[in-house]
């Protein structure tokens, strides 16, 4: 198999934010991490990606974001021209205040939009604060605002709430759902948390052995109460696909 044989195509169509993968393979030496994955994500769909550690979740996200140059692989990806990434670490620039962090990589004409987004994430009064003055949850809200400046058509999120405490994570879930419902980008969220996947996504994929072992559409609407039987039914299906006993989590 050739090295860097991957074809990455960016769509220019304003209305099309869909994603398509054809026979996507990624490997590190002799270890195949992604093994011929075919996948289509319609425009505006929120997809969560689950899998055991080392299953290739982040490898798939990095392939979609174009951040895996030099990795062996083949296949074809079609992604929107406007793609943004949120990481587990907020990755704020410590020498810049909040507003310049949100504007990083954007033209100055985006200043009003950046201020509006800071208001939407509840940080309108903190635009001149330094990152070190913010809590972990506030830093992730800044990172989320930065990712949404410029109205990206594809939002990639790599365990963005994994380092937050449980209460802050619940608040961030509500905030993310609200922001996504307003802007309707296509979303791929990488997570280890089954409950998080069911709470946020329209569709959940489970990676297993370098392939998609389960592709589950969720029909929960806006109500994502873990106490609901439907929530628990989806949760059990995902835990089964991951090989985890419900009593163990």
N, C-alpha and C positions, 0 to 999 in steps of 0.2 A: 504494500500500500504506500502511496506517495506521501511525502511530508508536505503539510500545508496545501493539500489538494481541495480545501474547502472553498466553495463558492458562496460569497455573501452578497446578496442583492438588496439594495435599498429602494423602496418604493417612493416614487415622487407624487403619486396620486393623493390629493388633499383628503379625500373621503375614505381612503382605505388604510386602516391601521391593523389589518390582519397579519398573522404570522404563519409561515409554512416551513416545515422541515422535511427534507427528503433524504432517506438513507444516511442520516447523520451518524458518523463514527468519529470517536476521539479516543486516543490511546496515549499512554505514557510508557515508553519502552515496549515491553511485551504485554503490558496490562491494558486490556480493552475496557474503557470506562463507559463509553456510550457505543452501543452495538447496533447500528443501522436503524436509528429511530425515525419514524414517520409521524408527523404531527401537524395538525392544523388548529389554529386558534382564531376564531372569528373576531372581527373588529368589535371592541368594547367589552369583550368577555374578561372576567376576573378568574384567573386560573391559579390554584395553589399546587405546588410541587412538593411531595413528600418522598421520603426514602430513608433507609438506614444510612448511618455515617459511611462515607466513601462510596455511596451509590451513584454519584455523578451529578447531583443536583446543581452544585455550584459550577461544575464543568459545563453543564448545559446552559446555565445563565450566562456564563462568560462567553460562550460561543455566540449566543444571541446578541450580546452587547459588543462583540468584536474585540474583546479584551484578551483573547487567547492566542495571539500571534506566536508562531514558533512551535505550537503543539501539533503532533501528528494527527491527521484526520482527513476525512473525505465527506462528501455529501453536499447538499445545497440548502441554504437558508434564505428565506425572504422575510425581511423585517421592514417596518416603517422607517422612513428617513429620520423622523424625530423620536429618538430613544433616550431615556434617562434611567439612571441607576441609583438605588438607595442601598447602602450597606448596613451591616450590623453596627459598625462603628460610624458615628455621624460624620467623621472625616472633615470637621470644620477646620478652617485655617485659624490657628490660635492668635495670629498677629492681626487678624481682621475682625472688625465688629460684626454684629449679626447681619445687618443689611448688606454690607459688601460680601459676606459669605453667601447670602441668598443670590446675589447678582453675579457670583463667580462664573466666568465663561459666557456671560450674557452682555449684550450691548446696553449702554446707559439708558436707551429708550425703554428698557424693561423695568426701570426703577419703580414706576407706579404700580405695575403688576406685582413686583416683589413686595411692595408695601401692602398691597391688598391681600396677598397670600399670607403675610405675617399676621394680618388681622384675622384671617380665616383660621389660622392655627393657634390663635389666642396669644400672640406675642407682639401685638402692635406697639406696646409700650416698651419693648425691649430691643428695638432696632439698633440702638447705640451701645448695647451691652457687649461685653467680651464673652467668648465661648466659656471661659473659665468661671464666669459668674452664673452660668445656667446649670440647672439640674440635668441628669441624663435624659429624662423625658423631654425637657425643653430643647436640648441639643438635637434630639431626633426630630422634633417638630420643625426646627430650622432646616435640617437636612431634607425633610419632606417638602417644605416650601421651596427649597432650592431645586429639587428634582422636578417640581411642577411648573416652574417658571418657563415660559415659552410654549406652554400647552403641548407637552410631548404626546405622541400618539401611542407609544409603548413605554410602560413603566415596569422596570425590572427591580425587584426588591429581594435582597439576599439576607434573610433572617433579620429584618430591621428592628424587631422588638425583642430579640433574643437576650439582650443584656439588661432589660428593664425588669423592675419588680412587677408582681402580678397585677396590682391595682393600676399602675401606670400603663401596663400593657393593655388592660381592658379599655382604658380611656383612649389610647392610641388606636385601638381597633375601631372604636366609634368614630374617631376623627378621620381615619383613613377611608372608611366607608362613606362618610359624608362628602369628603373631597372628591372621591372617585365618582360618586353619583352625580356630582355637578359637572365634571369634566369628561367623563366617559372615555378615558384612554383604555387600551388593552393592557391588562396587568398580568405579570407572572411573578408570583410570590413564592420564594423558596423558604420552607419552614420545617422544623422537626416536630412541631406542635400540632397534633391531630385536631384538638379543639379549636386552635387558631384557624386552621384550614377550613373547618366547617363553619366557623363564625363569620368568615370573610368572603369565601370564594363562591363562584357560580359553578365551578367544576374543579375536581381534584384529581391529579395524576399521581400515581405511585411508581417510582422507579425501582426496578428489581433486576439485578443481573445485567445492567446496561440497557434494559428495555423498559417500556411502559407496561407494568404488570397489571395496572388497574386504571381505567379512565371512567370516572364517576361524575355524572351530572347531578347537581344538588337542586332540589325543588323546595326551597324554604322561604322564598320571598324575603321581605325585610325583617321578619321576626326570627332572630337567631338565639333563642333562649335554650341553653343547655338542658333545661328541665323538660323540654318537649320531647315526646317519643320519637318524632322524626329526626331530631338532632342526634339522639342517642343511636338511632338505627344507622345513620350515616357514619357515626363515630365507630360503631362496632365493625362495619364493613371495612373501614380503613385500617383499623387495628388488626383485623384478620389478614388483610393484604400485607401488612407489615410484619406479620408473625408475632404479634404481641397480645398477650392475654389481657382483657380489660381490667382484671383485678390487679395487674402489675403497674397500672398508671393511675 
